[in-house]
Amino acid sequence: MPIIIRTKPFDADFLLLSQREQRQVLKALRYLADNPRHPSLQTHKIEDTSFIEAYANMDIRIIFERTSDTIVLRAVGHHDVLKSL
């Protein structure tokens, strides 16, 4: 199981979400830790970056970077969250 590191920007973004969205993100993070290729996450590399995007729901995205044993959470939020990076 990879080590998951939350960054300050990720934590700040997370607090802006509704409680329902926060629960969905936490569920997605459990999937991410257990199986980053879980179908519901729809993970994919973001073109021309080192970032990977995963879906918490149809609107909420989790942006992270991955090494062999570490996931660094960079941002979370609505569909356009990548613009904040």
KOLDRENTOR-142547 format. One record per residue: x, y, z of N, C-alpha, C in turn. Coordinates in steps of 0.05 Angstrom, whole numbers, padded with zeros to 5 digits, always signed. Example, Ala and Ser with C-alpha at 12.3 -4.5 7.8 and 13.67 -1.06 7.14 Angstrom:
REM residues 2
+00264-00114+00156+00246-00090+00156+00264-00066+00156 +00257-00045+00142+00273-00021+00143+00258+00001+00157 
***
This chain:
REM residues 85
+00017-00024+00000+00000+00000+00000+00018+00025+00000 +00013+00044-00018+00030+00068-00019+00025+00086+00005 +00045+00103+00010+00043+00124+00029+00029+00147+00016 +00009+00159+00030-00006+00181+00019+00002+00206+00034 +00012+00226+00019+00020+00252+00031+00001+00274+00022 -00011+00287+00042-00029+00310+00035-00012+00335+00036 -00016+00353+00017-00003+00379+00017-00022+00399+00029 -00011+00422+00037-00027+00444+00048-00049+00453+00028 -00042+00457+00003-00062+00465-00016-00085+00444-00018 -00078+00418-00018-00098+00398-00019-00117+00400+00006 -00105+00403+00029-00121+00405+00054-00140+00430+00052 -00129+00452+00042-00146+00477+00040-00169+00472+00021 -00163+00460-00002-00184+00454-00022-00205+00436-00010 -00196+00415+00005-00214+00395+00016-00234+00409+00035 -00225+00428+00051-00243+00442+00070-00264+00459+00056 -00259+00466+00031-00279+00482+00016-00302+00465+00005 -00299+00439+00005-00319+00421-00005-00342+00417+00015 -00365+00410+00006-00387+00403+00023-00381+00377+00038 -00395+00372+00059-00391+00347+00074-00395+00322+00056 -00415+00324+00039-00420+00301+00021-00397+00297+00002 -00387+00319-00009-00364+00317-00027-00339+00307-00013 -00335+00316+00012-00313+00307+00028-00314+00276+00032 -00338+00266+00038-00341+00237+00041-00334+00223+00015 -00343+00234-00008-00337+00222-00034-00307+00222-00039 -00293+00243-00032-00264+00245-00035-00250+00224-00018 -00259+00222+00007-00247+00202+00025-00250+00174+00015 -00273+00168+00004-00278+00142-00008-00260+00137-00032 -00257+00158-00049-00239+00156-00072-00210+00152-00063 -00202+00165-00042-00175+00161-00032-00170+00133-00022 -00190+00121-00010-00187+00093-00001-00183+00075-00026 -00199+00080-00047-00195+00065-00072-00167+00069-00083 -00159+00095-00083-00133+00102-00094-00110+00087-00079 -00113+00085-00053-00092+00071-00037-00092+00041-00043 -00116+00030-00046-00119+00001-00050-00114-00008-00079 -00124+00008-00098-00122+00001-00126-00125+00026-00143 -00102+00039-00149-00103+00064-00165-00117+00061-00192 -00121+00037-00201-00134+00033-00227-00164+00025-00224 -00174+00030-00200-00203+00023-00195-00219+00037-00216 -00238+00024-00229-00253+00035-00251-00268+00061-00244 -00278+00064-00220-00293+00088-00213-00275+00113-00211 -00249+00109-00208-00231+00132-00206-00225+00144-00233 -00226+00128-00254-00220+00138-00281-00193+00153-00281 -00173+00142-00268-00147+00156-00266-00134+00158-00294 -00122+00181-00298-00107+00186-00323-00087+00208-00319 -00065+00206-00334-00044+00226-00333-00054+00251-00347 -00048+00274-00335-00056+00300-00347-00034+00308-00367 -00042+00311-00391-00024+00317-00413-00005+00340-00407 +00021+00336-00414+00042+00356-00411+00048+00364-00382 +00041+00346-00363+00047+00351-00334+00056+00325-00322 +00065+00327-00297+00072+00303-00282+00048+00294-00264 +00026+00307-00267+00002+00302-00251-00015+00280-00262 -00029+00267-00243-00049+00247-00250-00076+00257-00238 -00098+00252-00252-00124+00261-00243-00141+00236-00237 -00156+00237-00215-00175+00216-00209-00202+00229-00203 -00223+00215-00208-00250+00226-00203-00261+00216-00176 -00270+00235-00160-00284+00228-00135-00314+00225-00142 -00324+00241-00161-00351+00239-00171-00350+00252-00199 -00372+00257-00211-00373+00268-00238-00361+00296-00240 -00360+00310-00217-00350+00338-00217-00325+00342-00201 -00320+00326-00180-00297+00330-00163-00273+00314-00172 -00250+00328-00175-00226+00315-00184-00204+00316-00162 -00188+00295-00162-00165+00294-00144-00140+00295-00161 -00122+00314-00156-00098+00316-00172-00075+00307-00154 -00059+00289-00165-00036+00278-00149-00013+00271-00167 +00010+00266-00153+00033+00255-00166+00039+00228-00153 +00052+00211-00168+00057+00184-00158+00085+00175-00164 +00097+00163-00143+00122+00148-00147+00116+00119-00142 +00135+00103-00141+00130+00074-00137+00115+00068-00111 +00121+00083-00090+00109+00077-00064+00097+00101-00050 +00093+00123-00065+00082+00147-00052+00062+00161-00071 +00040+00171-00059+00021+00187-00073+00021+00214-00059 +00027+00236-00074+00027+00262-00063+00002+00277-00074 -00016+00283-00056-00041+00296-00063-00036+00326-00066 -00041+00336-00089-00035+00365-00096-00059+00383-00094 -00082+00373-00103-00106+00391-00104-00131+00373-00105 -00153+00385-00097-00179+00371-00100-00200+00393-00104 -00219+00387-00121-00240+00407-00124-00257+00401-00149 -00272+00421-00157-00290+00418-00179-00274+00415-00205 -00287+00408-00226-00275+00400-00251-00251+00417-00260 -00251+00443-00255-00229+00461-00264-00207+00464-00243 -00205+00446-00224-00185+00449-00202-00157+00451-00213 -00151+00439-00235-00124+00439-00246-00114+00468-00251 -00132+00486-00257-00125+00514-00261-00112+00527-00237 -00118+00516-00213-00107+00528-00188-00078+00520-00184 -00067+00502-00199-00039+00493-00195-00020+00509-00211 
***
